[in-house]
Amino acid sequence: MAAEKLLSSLPPPLRVPSPPPPRPFSLDSPASNPNPSLSPSPLLRDLLLHSSSSATPRRLTTSSSRKPRLGRHHDPNRGKSWSIDPRVSLRGHQILRSLLSFDSPDPPPDLDIFLGPLLSPADDDPASILSDLLGIIEGLDFHMRSDTALAVFYCALRAHGIPFFSSSAVVPVVIAIMGRHGFLSSAESLINEFRSQQFPADVYAYTSLITAYARSERYREALFFFREMEEEGIKPTLVTYNIVFNIYGKLFMPWNKTVSLLEAMKRDGFAPDLYTYNTLISCCRRGSLYEEAAELFREMKSVCLKPDKVTYNALLDVYGKSRKHKEAMAILREMEEDGCPPSIVTYNSLISAYAKDGVFDAVIELKGQMEARGIEPDVITYTTLLSGFEKAGKDELAVSIFEEMEKKGCRPNLCTFNALIKMHGNRRNFSEMMTVFEKLRSNGLTPDIVTWNSLLAVFGQNGMDTEVSGIFKEMKKAGFVPERETYNTLMGAYSRCGLISQAMEIYKNMLTAGIGPNLSTYNSVMAALARGGLWQQSENIMAEMKDANCKPNELTYCSLLHAYANAKEINRMSSLAENIYAGVIEPCNILFKTLVLVNSKNNLLPETERAFLELKKRGWCLDVITLNAMISIYGRRQMVAKVNEILKFMRGSGFTPSLSTYNCLINMYGRLGDCERAEGILREIKVKGKRPDLYTFNTVIYAYGKQGRMKDASRIFSELQASGLKPDIVTYNTFVASYVVNSMFVEAIDVIIYMIKHGCRPNENTYNSIVDGYCKQDRRDEACGFVQDLKQMNPGISTEELSRLSERLARSTTLSSKSVG
């Protein structure tokens, strides 16, 4: 939120100082779509694409939404009726009034007659003509007649030629008008036309062009023109630097590059002003650079610059995103003491910080505080709360927040719908997710990059790689150019599908596209490597981050823990954990939650309990994923009392059991041999409106198969198929193994024939179960017969697989003979 406020507080590009010195121009006119009716000109090819001599030109229409301003308003008449610059002559006043009173909103066809003597250089002083043209153009733009304003400029340009306007204040104003209305190529063409006639644009024109591209969120092109300007030997102004700092923040540029630009600015003789510091502090948010932000805050006060509300909100946001809650609250107190009462932006930032850490007591207290001050929660407040409750697994509270939001007449925005899409997607409620997606569009909203990224993440985390590829294609078809965050999301999506090589290919594609990695990118790469247990490569990435001066954060260390855990590198995992406990790595909520997960996954009960108790001791809030990890490890050890203790805590704390919770319970009861209770949990899942997954059914089938209750196992199998799920290799191998244990070899072989017929290829475990089962019962002849018949049973079986089974059978016979001897 601080960034949006910051955008509206940056100063606009200044005009060239020419006699008489013109006043600063405004970038605050409402956005619209100009299409001036002019004779075809190479400078206006895209503007005139739909125009002809016989066609009626389209008028400018006011846009329903406005881009954030990239400059502070310097108009002394702000908030009052606009008045023309006093330096404009009586002639200029009369021309402006005539144009404004013209019946049609479109440029008059006889514009030359209206402009009269302004088109004749011999009739007046050039400076007076330029001053009048500037006043007329600004006046027309202010009164939302920007099409006529641009027509006036091009009419004068044809009359006087490019040299007349070289280094004048008119060109930056015209470029700013074009930029606000989306005609960026025309603005660029104008600068190129001047350059082609050996009259390169000045810093003010370039600054307007950079601002225009930044306003349209085309940040990389904005930086291209900044570099082009420098290459031409044009020195930036302080305003130029401030806008580029803002662009760096939007692109999440590495901090060392931002510092280099700051040093270059100082070498050019510019001292940072309030806008510079506000922008730089805001740039610290993405990398959780709270120390750097605090240093900037101290520095600005040391040079007697008084922090304003934007400063405090930006710093508070940095602390919040860095999980520095105490420091954030200290800034809140300092802010109030300094005469800056907290706003809705302030509270939303604090609520977001606490919600991300699951500290919901503080969240509710802050919401109450703001309401007590008469500050009503807005759509951002509600969306932040909804997202926070969803992430913690408190679905009922998330739904109640959405209901409160609707009851109070707070209209959901795109972010709200994105949060709902994520909530339903994370719960595998795909039909509800797509209903929200359709409602989003029926409300007149257009999916944005976050919507597409959310869908990519949802399908990715559910291993649906076909859907991931499909969504990516649809996203590009909708006109979205992949940016860094999309590449990061794609890496995560493919790695969750187990497609580590594809994830790494995405990383290479990103680098090829000229997009450098940032902290988020490195974390996406680390997460992908962690899923494959590639701990050595993960350590290499950590070293690369250090070389790039990119400071690892808690997510980086979480991925390293997962990499060690998945590779069974328990000693390395334990060593890293000790650094966290000792404070060598700054401890935080998410790190201890990760320790619970990785230790539970490796069945390390004392280590899991230690991390869990540390979370509770430090007063950090738990989430459903951490609680599920505790249920899982206790359930695997059949510690029913401990499991019930966790379940009681979940119910008392408002957590909604997830499918993983139920699956852990089914697994526990299956291990205990309580098949009815395991199936009862399956029924409860359906009653609660959740959809059992393949693991749910497989676990119940395993429970019945372990007890030799194959009819019940077959009944659950039929239910699995009726639910629309497709049995996998685990399903079939469970049946094969269960039949073999119960000496039902004919039925086991029938299962193999059935699975082959239905497109599921048997693996080594499938065949091993049959061969080993026969051998254990000293029925080696039947085992030999099974191996010999496999080629007929499965024509696709490889010669290598048949040889492997024959060798396994031979080893089993040899071992048995030695045992008898």
URKA-V247270 format. One record per run of one state. SS is the DSSP state (helix for helix, strand for strand, loop for the rest). FROM is the first residue (numbers start at 0). LEN is the number of residues. If there is no record, write none. Layout:
BEGIN
SS,FROM,LEN
SS,FROM,LEN
END
This chain:
BEGIN
loop,0,1
helix,1,6
loop,7,3
strand,10,1
loop,11,20
strand,31,1
loop,32,9
helix,41,3
loop,44,17
strand,61,1
loop,62,9
strand,71,1
loop,72,17
helix,89,12
loop,101,9
helix,110,9
loop,119,1
helix,120,3
loop,123,2
helix,125,17
loop,142,3
helix,145,15
loop,160,1
helix,161,4
loop,165,3
helix,168,12
loop,180,3
helix,183,13
loop,196,6
helix,202,13
loop,215,3
helix,218,13
loop,231,6
helix,237,13
loop,250,4
helix,254,13
loop,267,6
helix,273,10
loop,283,6
helix,289,13
loop,302,6
helix,308,13
loop,321,3
helix,324,13
loop,337,6
helix,343,13
loop,356,3
helix,359,13
loop,372,6
helix,378,14
loop,392,2
helix,394,13
loop,407,6
helix,413,13
loop,426,3
helix,429,13
loop,442,6
helix,448,13
loop,461,3
helix,464,13
loop,477,6
helix,483,13
loop,496,3
helix,499,13
loop,512,6
helix,518,13
loop,531,3
helix,534,13
loop,547,6
helix,553,13
loop,566,3
helix,569,13
loop,582,6
helix,588,13
loop,601,3
helix,604,13
loop,617,6
helix,623,13
loop,636,3
helix,639,13
loop,652,6
helix,658,13
loop,671,3
helix,674,13
loop,687,6
helix,693,13
loop,706,3
helix,709,13
loop,722,6
helix,728,13
loop,741,3
helix,744,13
loop,757,6
helix,763,13
loop,776,3
helix,779,14
loop,793,5
helix,798,22
loop,820,1
END
